[in-house]
Amino acid sequence: MKILITLFLLPFFCEAQTDIKQLQGKWQESFRTAKKNKKIDFTDTLRMEIRPDGFMMLRHTKGATITGQGEIRNGSLYLENTEYEIVEFANDKLVLHDNSGNHHFNRMAEFTNSPVTKVIPGVERGRKDISLKTIKGKWSCYKKTDPDFSTGKFYIKSLEFKEDKGDGLYTGTAAFNNSDSVYSNDVLITVAGKEMIISSGKETIKAEVLKSDGEEMILQSGTINYFLKQFGKKD
């Protein structure tokens, strides 16, 4: 009898039985923990909505970020280039894990204001090294924030720096996507000070480099923030 009771109290998660339909609804992050379940401060509160067909919207405090078809594989939840390990799922509680810690969600009827208002200095800005050795290669957008998000609007999906033409001018390729389609263009990228200009034959995007340290690049174009990384980069 004791064994049966113990099993009943374990978190209700089983890879073979859990699918995306069980997670349908609205989920809002209530707190975040690091190792040994120590609560940590954060400003990027996650709000996640999953529809019955598996279509997901993953929102951050500053606005909508990622949309697309979600899926569960090998005990993890996937959306675009984002992966969260499912640590616990029990009725109206969900715990997901990534490099920033364990995200503790509650199922909500409607989203509420962010439970965390404390601002942590330096989160959005950092070292700005825009030398060729730091920025060369392909950068993929793993997160974006836009308070005026639209499913029809095209956003930067990836940015590749190829050849250095001198004086801060690079040849490259940029890919753009919205909720329905993706396209790419050859571009010229001009970097001067904190400003980056991405130009193709049809359009020009101006952005401020908020951070570029070889590990992460953060660009701000108007009200849109792009968070990019080089996945699979080798030193």
CORZI-V521550 format. One record per backbone hydrogen bond with DSSP energy under -1.0 kcal/mol. CO is the residue of the C=O (numbers start at 1). NH is the residue of the N-H. If there is no record, write none. Layout:
CO&NH / CO&NH
//
This chain:
1&5 / 2&6 / 3&7 / 4&8 / 5&9 / 11&13 / 14&17 / 14&18 / 19&22 / 21&24 / 25&50 / 26&108 / 27&48 / 28&106 / 31&104 / 32&40 / 33&102 / 34&37 / 35&38 / 38&34 / 43&45 / 46&29 / 47&59 / 48&27 / 49&57 / 50&25 / 51&54 / 54&70 / 55&51 / 56&68 / 57&49 / 58&65 / 58&66 / 59&47 / 60&63 / 63&60 / 66&58 / 68&56 / 71&78 / 73&76 / 75&86 / 76&73 / 77&84 / 78&71 / 79&82 / 82&79 / 84&77 / 85&97 / 88&95 / 90&93 / 92&107 / 93&90 / 94&105 / 95&87 / 95&88 / 96&103 / 97&85 / 98&101 / 101&98 / 102&33 / 103&96 / 104&30 / 104&31 / 105&94 / 106&28 / 120&123 / 127&212 / 131&134 / 131&135 / 132&136 / 137&161 / 139&159 / 140&229 / 143&227 / 145&225 / 146&149 / 151&179 / 155&177 / 157&141 / 158&175 / 159&139 / 160&173 / 161&137 / 163&171 / 166&169 / 168&191 / 169&165 / 170&189 / 171&162 / 172&187 / 173&160 / 174&185 / 175&157 / 175&158 / 176&183 / 177&155 / 181&178 / 183&176 / 185&174 / 187&172 / 188&199 / 189&170 / 190&197 / 192&195 / 194&209 / 195&192 / 196&207 / 197&190 / 198&205 / 199&188 / 203&200 / 205&198 / 207&196 / 208&220 / 210&126 / 211&218 / 212&129 / 216&213 / 217&228 / 218&210 / 218&211 / 219&226 / 220&208 / 221&224 / 224&221 / 225&145 / 226&219 / 227&142 / 227&143 / 228&217 / 229&140 / 230&233
//
